[in-house]
């Protein structure tokens, strides 16, 4: 059928350019198609919003429809502490998926 099946997908990672308004809208469509429509639990979805504007200090927040997913805002000017937190969140996400799949 060309659709993802919940029993063969362990997790979904979505990444988008947060500086492009169109991509902020598209990530919701990707979520609806690859997560919701396929019956994949929100906790098995991680979203990365990448901010390429080095001059921006804006905190990126997910669309309210994505609130059940793990959300990470990445800036090109992130300090090492922020990057460590993102790595830890990603590792935790992967551990959770692996445990759920066993």
N, CA, C and O of each residue as an XYZ file, in Angstrom:
408
protein
N       0.810     -1.202      0.000
C       0.000      0.000      0.000
C       0.849      1.260      0.000
O       0.326      2.358     -0.191
N       2.172      1.118      0.215
C       3.037      2.277      0.221
C       3.026      3.044      1.532
O       3.704      4.066      1.649
N       2.281      2.581      2.512
C       2.214      3.260      3.815
C       3.117      2.566      4.810
O       3.359      1.363      4.717
N       3.615      3.340      5.767
C       4.385      2.765      6.847
C       3.463      1.935      7.722
O       2.291      2.270      7.892
N       3.979      0.877      8.264
C       3.190      0.026      9.148
C       3.762      0.119     10.550
O       4.976      0.053     10.743
N       2.886      0.271     11.519
C       3.323      0.426     12.907
C       4.159     -0.765     13.356
O       5.097     -0.593     14.133
N       3.841     -1.964     12.885
C       4.564     -3.140     13.357
C       5.956     -3.283     12.737
O       6.717     -4.157     13.151
N       6.305     -2.451     11.762
C       7.644     -2.517     11.167
C       8.444     -1.236     11.378
O       9.604     -1.159     10.972
N       7.844     -0.238     12.002
C       8.519      1.034     12.251
C       8.710      1.195     13.750
O       7.748      1.159     14.518
N       9.966      1.375     14.161
C      10.256      1.526     15.578
C      10.196      2.974     16.032
O       9.957      3.236     17.211
N      10.407      3.916     15.129
C      10.385      5.329     15.495
C      10.502      6.199     14.257
O      10.921      5.742     13.194
N      10.123      7.463     14.415
C      10.173      8.422     13.316
C      10.918      9.660     13.793
O      10.642     10.183     14.873
N      11.864     10.127     12.981
C      12.591     11.358     13.269
C      12.310     12.334     12.130
O      12.553     12.032     10.962
N      11.794     13.507     12.490
C      11.513     14.556     11.505
C      12.438     15.730     11.788
O      12.625     16.113     12.943
N      13.013     16.296     10.743
C      13.909     17.443     10.891
C      13.534     18.468      9.844
O      13.252     18.133      8.694
N      13.536     19.748     10.268
C      13.183     20.799      9.309
C      13.927     22.080      9.614
O      14.429     22.278     10.721
N      13.992     22.950      8.615
C      14.615     24.266      8.727
C      13.582     25.214      9.326
O      12.608     25.577      8.666
N      13.796     25.611     10.566
C      12.827     26.461     11.276
C      12.793     27.889     10.745
O      11.898     28.656     11.102
N      13.748     28.255      9.903
C      13.771     29.598      9.323
C      12.887     29.708      8.097
O      12.682     30.804      7.574
N      12.368     28.595      7.638
C      11.483     28.571      6.473
C      10.050     28.322      6.948
O       9.720     27.229      7.407
N       9.210     29.340      6.834
C       7.821     29.227      7.312
C       7.107     28.048      6.662
O       6.330     27.356      7.320
N       7.357     27.817      5.399
C       6.695     26.712      4.696
C       7.068     25.373      5.328
O       6.229     24.477      5.421
N       8.320     25.231      5.761
C       8.733     23.969      6.369
C       8.097     23.763      7.736
O       7.838     22.628      8.136
N       7.844     24.856      8.457
C       7.152     24.719      9.745
C       5.758     24.137      9.532
O       5.282     23.350     10.350
N       5.108     24.517      8.449
C       3.790     23.959      8.124
C       3.914     22.541      7.589
O       3.082     21.685      7.890
N       4.949     22.290      6.797
C       5.125     20.962      6.211
C       5.419     19.896      7.255
O       4.994     18.751      7.101
N       6.145     20.253      8.324
C       6.468     19.244      9.324
C       5.187     18.707      9.971
O       5.142     17.548     10.382
N       4.164     19.530     10.061
C       2.878     19.059     10.588
C       2.274     18.048      9.611
O       1.725     17.030     10.031
N       2.374     18.325      8.316
C       1.874     17.378      7.316
C       2.660     16.069      7.363
O       2.078     14.989      7.262
N       3.986     16.165      7.516
C       4.806     14.951      7.624
C       4.382     14.151      8.846
O       4.250     12.929      8.785
N       4.169     14.847      9.953
C       3.733     14.182     11.181
C       2.391     13.474     10.958
O       2.227     12.307     11.316
N       1.448     14.185     10.369
C       0.130     13.593     10.131
C       0.230     12.363      9.234
O      -0.456     11.368      9.468
N       1.077     12.425      8.212
C       1.202     11.319      7.253
C       2.015     10.152      7.814
O       1.579      9.004      7.739
N       3.192     10.436      8.373
C       4.102      9.364      8.772
C       3.926      8.882     10.205
O       4.418      7.809     10.554
N       3.235      9.651     11.041
C       3.050      9.241     12.434
C       1.574      8.951     12.704
O       1.201      7.809     12.973
N       0.745      9.977     12.632
C      -0.676      9.811     12.967
C      -1.378      8.789     12.083
O      -1.982      7.838     12.579
N      -1.296      8.988     10.783
C      -2.035      8.125      9.860
C      -1.599      6.675      9.952
O      -2.386      5.767      9.683
N      -0.357      6.457     10.328
C       0.173      5.099     10.425
C      -0.030      4.479     11.799
O       0.340      3.327     12.025
N      -0.619      5.244     12.719
C      -0.904      4.715     14.049
C       0.325      4.575     14.930
O       0.336      3.767     15.859
N       1.362      5.357     14.645
C       2.582      5.313     15.452
C       2.398      6.250     16.648
O       1.927      7.376     16.493
N       2.769      5.783     17.829
C       2.620      6.580     19.045
C       3.480      7.834     18.979
O       4.593      7.805     18.454
N       2.957      8.936     19.515
C       3.712     10.188     19.536
C       5.054     10.042     20.234
O       6.029     10.674     19.827
N       5.124      9.217     21.283
C       6.386      9.096     22.013
C       7.461      8.424     21.163
O       8.630      8.400     21.549
N       7.074      7.878     20.010
C       8.042      7.278     19.092
C       8.441      8.256     17.991
O       9.030      7.859     16.985
N       8.122      9.528     18.182
C       8.444     10.555     17.189
C       9.312     11.638     17.827
O       8.974     12.187     18.876
N      10.432     11.934     17.179
C      11.301     13.019     17.634
C      11.422     14.028     16.507
O      11.614     13.664     15.347
N      11.306     15.310     16.864
C      11.356     16.390     15.872
C      12.523     17.311     16.194
O      12.716     17.716     17.341
N      13.299     17.636     15.164
C      14.391     18.592     15.282
C      14.055     19.807     14.441
O      13.845     19.691     13.234
N      14.002     20.976     15.073
C      13.827     22.248     14.369
C      15.184     22.927     14.347
O      15.717     23.285     15.397
N      15.745     23.106     13.161
C      17.086     23.674     13.039
C      16.979     25.147     12.671
O      16.376     25.506     11.659
N      17.579     26.002     13.515
C      17.583     27.444     13.294
C      18.951     27.825     12.723
O      19.960     27.757     13.424
N      18.979     28.224     11.455
C      20.233     28.567     10.786
C      20.589     30.045     10.917
O      21.609     30.482     10.384
N      19.771     30.812     11.614
C      20.033     32.236     11.791
C      20.893     32.429     13.038
O      20.390     32.403     14.161
N      22.193     32.623     12.827
C      23.129     32.747     13.945
C      22.863     33.982     14.796
O      23.327     34.055     15.933
N      22.131     34.948     14.270
C      21.841     36.175     15.008
C      20.549     36.096     15.810
O      20.221     37.020     16.554
N      19.826     35.017     15.665
C      18.532     34.880     16.331
C      18.702     34.249     17.709
O      19.464     33.298     17.882
N      17.988     34.789     18.672
C      17.959     34.176     19.997
C      16.559     33.631     20.284
O      16.228     33.301     21.423
N      15.757     33.545     19.246
C      14.380     33.078     19.369
C      14.338     31.619     19.827
O      15.077     30.775     19.322
N      13.468     31.343     20.784
C      13.240     29.980     21.222
C      12.146     29.383     20.348
O      11.034     29.906     20.274
N      12.473     28.301     19.700
C      11.514     27.662     18.809
C      10.609     26.743     19.609
O      11.072     25.977     20.454
N       9.338     26.824     19.339
C       8.360     25.977     20.009
C       7.613     25.170     18.957
O       7.365     25.659     17.855
N       7.254     23.940     19.292
C       6.546     23.121     18.308
C       5.103     23.580     18.121
O       4.504     24.169     19.021
N       4.566     23.305     16.961
C       3.148     23.497     16.711
C       2.393     22.660     17.751
O       2.834     21.563     18.093
N       1.277     23.160     18.251
C       0.554     22.458     19.323
C       0.125     21.050     18.914
O      -0.066     20.191     19.774
N      -0.027     20.804     17.616
C      -0.399     19.462     17.147
C       0.737     18.467     17.319
O       0.516     17.258     17.247
N       1.955     18.961     17.546
C       3.127     18.104     17.686
C       3.557     17.956     19.142
O       4.628     17.415     19.416
N       2.749     18.422     20.063
C       3.151     18.507     21.465
C       3.425     17.152     22.110
O       4.102     17.095     23.137
N       2.925     16.074     21.547
C       3.180     14.749     22.117
C       4.517     14.160     21.711
O       4.938     13.139     22.255
N       5.189     14.793     20.763
C       6.476     14.300     20.268
C       7.617     14.958     21.035
O       7.470     16.051     21.581
N       8.748     14.275     21.066
C       9.956     14.882     21.633
C      10.402     15.971     20.665
O      10.514     15.722     19.465
N      10.654     17.160     21.166
C      10.989     18.299     20.308
C      12.328     18.887     20.728
O      12.558     19.143     21.910
N      13.206     19.100     19.758
C      14.514     19.692     20.003
C      14.718     20.859     19.075
O      14.535     20.739     17.864
N      15.092     21.982     19.631
C      15.414     23.171     18.852
C      16.932     23.274     18.777
O      17.607     23.351     19.803
N      17.460     23.276     17.572
C      18.902     23.327     17.379
C      19.248     24.640     16.702
O      18.650     24.995     15.687
N      20.196     25.350     17.251
C      20.670     26.593     16.655
C      22.108     26.402     16.205
O      22.871     25.673     16.839
N      22.478     27.060     15.108
C      23.853     26.949     14.625
C      24.835     27.544     15.618
O      26.037     27.291     15.529
N      24.341     28.328     16.556
C      25.245     28.926     17.542
C      25.104     28.289     18.919
O      25.495     28.886     19.923
N      24.549     27.082     18.973
C      24.398     26.401     20.260
C      25.739     26.237     20.956
O      26.756     25.973     20.315
N      25.731     26.393     22.259
C      26.939     26.137     23.030
C      27.026     24.640     23.336
O      26.084     23.886     23.093
N      28.143     24.240     23.858
C      28.375     22.814     24.111
C      27.345     22.239     25.088
O      26.958     21.078     24.953
N      26.900     23.016     26.055
C      25.900     22.533     27.006
C      24.584     22.188     26.326
O      23.967     21.169     26.636
N      24.158     23.031     25.406
C      22.918     22.771     24.673
C      23.061     21.541     23.798
O      22.144     20.724     23.703
N      24.216     21.412     23.158
C      24.442     20.250     22.299
C      24.477     18.960     23.111
O      23.993     17.925     22.653
N      25.045     19.016     24.311
C      25.039     17.840     25.193
C      23.609     17.446     25.539
O      23.275     16.262     25.559
N      22.766     18.438     25.813
C      21.367     18.161     26.156
C      20.638     17.515     24.977
O      19.845     16.593     25.165
N      20.905     17.996     23.776
C      20.267     17.411     22.587
C      20.740     15.975     22.402
O      19.937     15.090     22.107
N      22.045     15.736     22.573
C      22.565     14.367     22.446
C      21.917     13.459     23.489
O      21.562     12.320     23.184
N      21.764     13.950     24.701
C      21.146     13.149     25.765
C      19.685     12.851     25.441
O      19.226     11.726     25.639
N      18.950     13.848     24.943
C      17.552     13.635     24.555
C      17.448     12.600     23.447
O      16.572     11.735     23.471
N      18.354     12.695     22.471
C      18.330     11.751     21.353
C      18.650     10.344     21.843
O      17.986      9.386     21.450
N      19.665     10.211     22.701
C      20.026      8.897     23.236
C      18.876      8.299     24.036
O      18.604      7.103     23.940
N      18.205      9.127     24.821
C      17.057      8.666     25.594
C      15.936      8.195     24.675
O      15.304      7.169     24.927
N      15.694      8.956     23.603
C      14.668      8.594     22.620
C      14.987      7.232     22.007
O      14.112      6.370     21.922
N      16.229      7.035     21.582
C      16.634      5.764     20.966
C      16.509      4.626     21.972
O      16.012      3.555     21.624
N      16.951      4.838     23.218
C      16.828      3.809     24.254
C      15.363      3.411     24.456
O      15.046      2.228     24.579
N      14.474      4.407     24.488
C      13.058      4.142     24.683
C      12.487      3.321     23.518
O      11.689      2.408     23.730
N      12.893      3.648     22.313
C      12.423      2.911     21.133
C      12.919      1.476     21.176
O      12.158      0.548     20.900
N      14.189      1.284     21.519
C      14.772     -0.058     21.565
C      14.068     -0.894     22.635
O      13.736     -2.054     22.388
N      13.837     -0.321     23.818
C      13.158     -1.054     24.891
C      11.744     -1.433     24.484
O      11.287     -2.540     24.768
N      11.051     -0.515     23.818
C       9.676     -0.766     23.377
C       9.640     -1.868     22.318
O       8.668     -2.619     22.232
N      10.701     -1.965     21.514
C      10.741     -2.912     20.400
C      11.089     -4.331     20.833
O      10.805     -5.295     20.122
N      11.714     -4.449     22.019
C      12.123     -5.791     22.499
C      10.966     -6.647     22.900
O      11.158     -7.789     23.319
